[in-house]
Amino acid sequence: MTVLASGSKGNSTLVASATTRILVDAGLSCRELMKRMKAVGEEPSALDAILITHEHQDHVQGVAVTARKLGIPVYVTEPTHRAWVRWMTPQKRITYAEWLEQRRASAQRSAFSVQDNGGRRTEQGTGSRAQGADNGWSSAASDQAANRELTTKDERAGSEQQTAGGGEDFTRGARCSADVGVEPDEEEKAAVEEILSEPEKDPTSLPAVEYFRSGNGFRIGDVAITPFTTPHDAIDPVGFVFEADGVRIAIATDLGYMPSNIHVHLRRCDVLMLESNHDVDMLRDGPYPWSVKQRVMSRVGHLSNDAAAEFLAKSYDGGAAYVVLAHLSENNNLPELARISAERALRDRMSLLANHLLLAEQDRPLEAIVL
């Protein structure tokens, strides 16, 4: 297992057996994904498939371009695929003046739709106007409706602008997955440029899409995969357990808490990748709006250092040779705090002293874990 990137700005992990290579999430641009794969000695052309956990931007940013460039299938749940398609489909926005003109033109067409028959045209036109006014189509009523819709559009646009960086804000589903208030960086701009560089292609076009369902195991090559549901503010989020060559690897990130079904899936693992997203005090005192803080701390948000430590201390079976702490927030966590919390949780577990505790990073890949 090689963690190529993990954090609020992009997530991607390579899981490989002797004959199969699977990219779990593609939260970086295609260019950056390939750069990082080559940096750890992996050839992108050897990839067999891309596997998606959920539709938030920091997990799917580069999936379309990467899949098309390599000609490989994307494995995803049907609800997640539908949500991603909706997110990728451009939405037309109009100004207040355009909206009002459309309303007035529509009302005028309706008022004079009846064919002129002697003096009835004016009479029916007047009647239509009166009827329209009763239904809220008068100029004043139109202005009020338009103002309400414009306000809603402005609020929505402001929310999108605020969360365009992606992360721990879930206001707009796939659009909101990285740290709030962060301007798009060069990586995100490069991802947009990659999509725009192929104007003739549908941005949702993929070489092949394979649906799976949480709880139903399937195989890619010689790798057996078990998806399990995670509690996160997405359409149909999942984690995965991979088994091949006698090795068992689990990836459990983007979850608000640790339900019992996940405890079961994380047993007997040789490698465990577990979210340790935020320090609760840093989040509470941090720059996010209170509504965002509530969502991050909710049961469909992200796992805190304390919650991850509680699992490691009380429910973890201690079987993994490697525990990887992942998806650390850049704004609301410090690597030292995540490490200290996990080490304290494992301190009294004498059988775990020889185990390796690693921290996945946002800006560079971890060295490959080979078993």
C-alpha positions as CSV (number, residue, x, y, z in Angstrom):
1,M,0.0,0.0,0.0
2,T,1.3,3.5,-1.0
3,V,-0.5,6.6,0.3
4,L,0.0,9.1,-2.5
5,A,-1.8,11.9,-0.7
6,S,-4.0,12.3,2.3
7,G,-5.7,15.4,3.6
8,S,-8.3,18.1,3.0
9,K,-6.9,19.0,-0.4
10,G,-6.7,15.5,-2.0
11,N,-6.7,11.8,-1.2
12,S,-5.4,8.9,-3.1
13,T,-3.9,5.5,-2.2
14,L,-2.4,2.8,-4.3
15,V,-3.2,-0.8,-3.3
16,A,-1.3,-3.5,-5.2
17,S,-1.0,-7.3,-5.2
18,A,1.5,-9.3,-7.3
19,T,-0.6,-8.8,-10.4
20,T,-3.2,-6.1,-9.8
21,R,-2.9,-2.4,-9.1
22,I,-5.9,-0.3,-7.8
23,L,-6.0,3.4,-7.2
24,V,-8.3,4.1,-4.2
25,D,-9.7,7.6,-4.9
26,A,-8.2,10.2,-7.3
27,G,-8.4,13.4,-5.3
28,L,-5.5,15.1,-7.1
29,S,-5.2,16.1,-10.7
30,C,-4.2,13.4,-13.2
31,R,-0.9,15.2,-13.7
32,E,0.0,15.2,-10.0
33,L,-1.2,11.6,-9.5
34,M,1.1,10.3,-12.2
35,K,3.9,12.4,-10.9
36,R,3.6,11.0,-7.4
37,M,3.2,7.4,-8.7
38,K,6.4,7.7,-10.7
39,A,8.1,9.3,-7.6
40,V,7.5,6.0,-5.7
41,G,8.5,3.8,-8.6
42,E,5.0,2.9,-9.8
43,E,4.1,3.1,-13.5
44,P,0.7,4.7,-14.0
45,S,0.0,2.6,-17.1
46,A,0.1,-0.5,-14.9
47,L,-3.1,0.6,-13.1
48,D,-6.0,-1.7,-13.5
49,A,-8.8,0.3,-12.0
50,I,-9.9,3.3,-9.9
51,L,-12.0,2.7,-6.8
52,I,-14.0,5.6,-5.3
53,T,-15.1,5.9,-1.6
54,H,-17.4,8.9,-2.1
55,E,-18.1,11.9,-4.3
56,H,-16.4,14.8,-2.3
57,Q,-14.0,16.8,-4.4
58,D,-10.9,15.8,-2.4
59,H,-11.5,12.2,-3.5
60,V,-12.7,12.6,-7.1
61,Q,-10.9,15.6,-8.5
62,G,-8.8,13.8,-11.0
63,V,-10.9,10.6,-11.6
64,A,-12.3,11.5,-15.0
65,V,-9.1,12.7,-16.7
66,T,-7.1,9.9,-15.1
67,A,-9.5,7.1,-16.1
68,R,-9.8,8.5,-19.7
69,K,-6.0,8.9,-20.1
70,L,-5.3,5.4,-18.9
71,G,-8.4,3.8,-20.3
72,I,-9.3,2.0,-17.1
73,P,-12.7,1.4,-15.4
74,V,-14.0,3.2,-12.4
75,Y,-15.6,1.2,-9.6
76,V,-18.2,3.2,-7.6
77,T,-21.6,2.8,-6.0
78,E,-24.5,3.9,-8.2
79,P,-25.7,6.7,-5.9
80,T,-22.1,8.1,-5.7
81,H,-21.8,8.0,-9.4
82,R,-25.0,9.8,-9.9
83,A,-24.0,12.5,-7.4
84,W,-20.6,12.9,-9.1
85,V,-22.3,13.3,-12.5
86,R,-24.6,16.0,-11.1
87,W,-21.7,17.8,-9.6
88,M,-19.7,17.7,-12.9
89,T,-22.6,18.8,-15.0
90,P,-22.4,22.6,-15.5
91,Q,-25.2,24.6,-14.0
92,K,-26.5,27.7,-15.9
93,R,-26.8,30.8,-13.8
94,I,-28.7,34.0,-14.8
95,T,-28.7,37.5,-13.4
96,Y,-31.8,39.1,-11.8
97,A,-32.4,41.2,-14.9
98,E,-32.3,38.1,-17.2
99,W,-34.6,36.2,-14.8
100,L,-37.1,39.1,-14.6
101,E,-37.1,39.5,-18.4
102,Q,-37.8,35.8,-18.8
103,R,-40.7,36.1,-16.4
104,R,-42.2,39.1,-18.1
105,A,-41.8,37.6,-21.6
106,S,-43.5,34.4,-20.3
107,A,-46.4,36.3,-18.8
108,Q,-46.8,38.3,-22.0
109,R,-46.9,35.2,-24.2
110,S,-49.5,33.7,-21.9
111,A,-51.6,36.8,-21.9
112,F,-51.8,37.1,-25.7
113,S,-51.7,33.4,-26.6
114,V,-55.4,33.4,-27.7
115,Q,-55.9,34.2,-31.4
116,D,-57.4,37.6,-32.1
117,N,-61.1,37.3,-32.8
118,G,-62.6,40.8,-33.3
119,G,-62.4,42.8,-30.1
120,R,-61.8,39.7,-27.9
121,R,-58.0,40.0,-28.1
122,T,-57.7,43.1,-25.9
123,E,-60.4,41.8,-23.5
124,Q,-58.7,38.4,-23.1
125,G,-55.3,40.0,-22.9
126,T,-56.5,42.2,-20.0
127,G,-58.1,39.3,-18.3
128,S,-55.0,37.3,-18.6
129,R,-53.0,40.1,-17.0
130,A,-55.5,40.3,-14.2
131,Q,-55.4,36.5,-13.7
132,G,-51.6,36.6,-13.8
133,A,-51.6,39.3,-11.1
134,D,-53.7,37.1,-8.9
135,N,-51.2,34.3,-9.3
136,G,-48.2,36.5,-8.4
137,W,-47.3,37.6,-11.9
138,S,-47.8,41.3,-11.4
139,S,-44.7,43.5,-11.6
140,A,-44.5,44.0,-7.9
141,A,-45.0,40.4,-7.1
142,S,-42.5,39.4,-9.7
143,D,-40.0,41.8,-8.2
144,Q,-40.5,40.2,-4.7
145,A,-40.2,36.7,-6.1
146,A,-37.1,37.6,-8.0
147,N,-35.5,39.2,-5.0
148,R,-36.2,36.1,-3.0
149,E,-34.7,33.9,-5.6
150,L,-31.7,36.2,-6.2
151,T,-31.0,36.2,-2.5
152,T,-31.1,32.5,-2.4
153,K,-28.7,32.4,-5.4
154,D,-26.4,34.9,-3.8
155,E,-26.3,32.9,-0.6
156,R,-25.7,29.7,-2.5
157,A,-23.0,31.3,-4.6
158,G,-21.4,32.7,-1.5
159,S,-21.4,29.3,0.2
160,E,-19.8,27.7,-2.9
161,Q,-17.2,30.4,-3.1
162,Q,-16.4,30.0,0.5
163,T,-16.0,26.2,0.2
164,A,-14.6,26.0,-3.3
165,G,-11.3,24.7,-1.8
166,G,-13.1,21.5,-0.9
167,G,-12.7,19.7,2.8
168,E,-14.5,19.5,6.0
169,D,-17.5,21.6,4.9
170,F,-20.4,19.6,3.5
171,T,-22.7,22.4,2.4
172,R,-22.8,21.3,-1.2
173,G,-21.9,17.6,-1.1
174,A,-19.3,16.9,-3.8
175,R,-18.3,20.5,-4.1
176,C,-17.4,20.8,-0.5
177,S,-14.6,18.7,0.8
178,A,-11.4,20.6,1.6
179,D,-10.6,23.3,4.1
180,V,-13.0,26.3,4.1
181,G,-11.7,29.7,3.0
182,V,-8.7,28.3,1.2
183,E,-8.1,29.8,-2.3
184,P,-7.7,27.3,-5.1
185,D,-4.1,26.2,-5.3
186,E,-2.0,25.4,-8.3
187,E,-3.0,21.7,-8.0
188,E,-6.7,22.5,-8.2
189,K,-6.2,25.0,-11.0
190,A,-4.3,22.3,-12.9
191,A,-7.2,19.9,-12.5
192,V,-9.6,22.4,-14.0
193,E,-7.2,23.1,-16.9
194,E,-7.0,19.3,-17.6
195,I,-10.8,19.1,-17.9
196,L,-11.0,22.3,-20.0
197,S,-8.2,21.0,-22.3
198,E,-10.6,18.4,-23.6
199,P,-13.6,20.5,-24.6
200,E,-14.9,18.0,-27.0
201,K,-15.4,15.4,-24.2
202,D,-18.2,15.1,-21.8
203,P,-16.6,15.9,-18.4
204,T,-18.5,12.9,-17.0
205,S,-17.3,10.5,-19.7
206,L,-15.5,7.4,-18.3
207,P,-14.1,4.5,-20.2
208,A,-16.2,2.1,-18.1
209,V,-18.2,2.2,-14.9
210,E,-18.6,-0.8,-12.6
211,Y,-21.2,-0.5,-9.8
212,F,-20.8,-2.3,-6.5
213,R,-22.9,-2.2,-3.3
214,S,-21.8,-1.7,0.3
215,G,-21.6,-5.1,2.0
216,N,-21.3,-7.1,-1.2
217,G,-17.8,-8.3,-1.9
218,F,-16.3,-8.3,-5.4
219,R,-12.9,-8.8,-7.1
220,I,-10.6,-6.8,-9.2
221,G,-8.0,-9.2,-10.6
222,D,-6.7,-11.3,-7.7
223,V,-7.7,-8.7,-5.1
224,A,-10.8,-9.5,-3.0
225,I,-12.6,-6.3,-1.9
226,T,-15.2,-5.8,0.8
227,P,-16.8,-2.4,0.9
228,F,-18.5,-1.2,4.1
229,T,-20.7,1.8,4.9
230,T,-19.1,4.7,6.7
231,P,-21.0,7.5,8.5
232,H,-20.1,10.6,6.5
233,D,-22.0,13.5,4.9
234,A,-22.0,12.1,1.4
235,I,-24.5,10.2,-0.7
236,D,-23.2,6.6,-0.2
237,P,-19.8,6.7,1.4
238,V,-17.8,3.5,1.9
239,G,-14.5,2.2,3.3
240,F,-12.7,-0.9,2.0
241,V,-11.0,-4.1,3.1
242,F,-8.6,-5.6,0.5
243,E,-7.3,-9.2,0.7
244,A,-4.7,-10.7,-1.6
245,D,-1.5,-12.8,-1.3
246,G,-2.5,-13.6,2.3
247,V,-2.4,-9.9,3.3
248,R,-5.4,-7.9,4.6
249,I,-5.5,-4.1,4.3
250,A,-8.3,-1.8,5.5
251,I,-9.0,1.9,4.6
252,A,-11.4,3.7,6.9
253,T,-11.4,7.5,6.5
254,D,-14.1,10.2,6.3
255,L,-16.3,9.0,9.1
256,G,-17.9,10.8,11.9
257,Y,-17.7,8.0,14.4
258,M,-16.8,4.3,14.7
259,P,-19.9,2.1,14.6
260,S,-19.8,-1.6,15.5
261,N,-19.9,-2.8,11.9
262,I,-16.7,-1.0,11.2
263,H,-15.0,-2.5,14.2
264,V,-15.7,-5.9,12.7
265,H,-14.2,-5.1,9.4
266,L,-11.0,-3.7,10.9
267,R,-10.1,-6.9,12.7
268,R,-7.2,-9.1,11.5
269,C,-5.7,-6.4,9.4
270,D,-2.0,-6.3,8.5
271,V,-2.3,-2.6,7.5
272,L,-4.9,-0.3,9.0
273,M,-5.4,3.2,7.5
274,L,-7.5,5.2,10.0
275,E,-8.7,8.8,10.0
276,S,-7.4,11.2,12.6
277,N,-8.7,14.4,11.2
278,H,-8.8,17.1,13.8
279,D,-7.9,18.1,17.3
280,V,-11.2,19.1,19.0
281,D,-9.8,22.2,20.7
282,M,-8.2,23.5,17.6
283,L,-11.4,23.0,15.6
284,R,-13.5,24.8,18.2
285,D,-11.0,27.7,18.4
286,G,-10.3,27.7,14.7
287,P,-11.4,29.9,11.8
288,Y,-14.4,27.9,10.5
289,P,-18.0,29.1,10.8
290,W,-19.8,27.5,13.7
291,S,-22.1,25.6,11.4
292,V,-19.1,24.0,9.7
293,K,-17.5,23.1,13.0
294,Q,-20.7,21.4,14.1
295,R,-20.8,19.3,10.9
296,V,-17.1,18.3,11.2
297,M,-17.7,17.2,14.8
298,S,-21.0,15.5,14.0
299,R,-21.7,11.8,13.5
300,V,-21.4,12.3,9.8
301,G,-18.3,14.4,9.8
302,H,-14.7,13.5,10.5
303,L,-13.0,11.4,13.1
304,S,-11.1,13.4,15.7
305,N,-7.7,12.5,17.3
306,D,-9.5,11.5,20.5
307,A,-12.1,9.3,18.7
308,A,-9.3,7.5,16.7
309,A,-7.4,7.0,20.0
310,E,-10.4,5.7,21.7
311,F,-10.8,3.1,19.0
312,L,-7.2,2.1,19.2
313,A,-7.3,1.8,23.0
314,K,-10.6,-0.1,23.4
315,S,-11.6,-1.8,20.2
316,Y,-8.6,-2.3,18.0
317,D,-7.4,-5.9,18.1
318,G,-3.7,-5.0,17.7
319,G,-3.1,-7.2,14.7
320,A,-1.8,-4.7,12.2
321,A,1.9,-4.4,11.5
322,Y,1.3,-0.8,10.3
323,V,-1.2,1.7,11.5
324,V,-1.5,4.8,9.3
325,L,-3.1,7.9,10.6
326,A,-4.8,9.7,7.6
327,H,-6.8,12.7,6.4
328,L,-5.2,15.1,8.9
329,S,-6.7,18.6,8.7
330,E,-4.2,21.4,7.8
331,N,-6.3,24.0,9.7
332,N,-7.5,22.0,12.7
333,N,-4.7,19.5,13.5
334,L,-1.0,19.0,13.9
335,P,0.9,15.8,13.1
336,E,2.4,15.9,16.6
337,L,-1.0,16.0,18.2
338,A,-2.4,13.1,16.1
339,R,0.7,11.0,16.8
340,I,0.7,11.7,20.6
341,S,-3.0,10.7,20.9
342,A,-2.4,7.4,19.0
343,E,0.8,6.6,20.9
344,R,-0.9,7.1,24.3
345,A,-3.7,4.9,23.2
346,L,-1.3,2.1,22.3
347,R,1.1,2.7,25.2
348,D,-0.5,0.1,27.4
349,R,-0.8,-2.5,24.7
350,M,2.5,-4.2,25.1
351,S,2.0,-6.5,22.1
352,L,1.9,-3.3,19.9
353,L,5.3,-2.0,20.8
354,A,6.9,-3.4,17.6
355,N,4.2,-2.1,15.4
356,H,4.7,0.9,13.1
357,L,2.7,4.1,13.5
358,L,2.8,6.3,10.4
359,L,1.3,9.6,9.5
360,A,0.0,10.1,5.9
361,E,0.9,13.4,4.4
362,Q,-0.8,15.9,2.0
363,D,2.1,17.1,0.1
364,R,4.1,14.0,-0.6
365,P,3.6,10.2,-0.8
366,L,4.6,7.9,2.0
367,E,7.1,5.2,1.3
368,A,5.4,2.0,0.1
369,I,4.3,-0.5,2.8
370,V,5.3,-3.9,1.5
371,L,4.2,-7.1,3.2
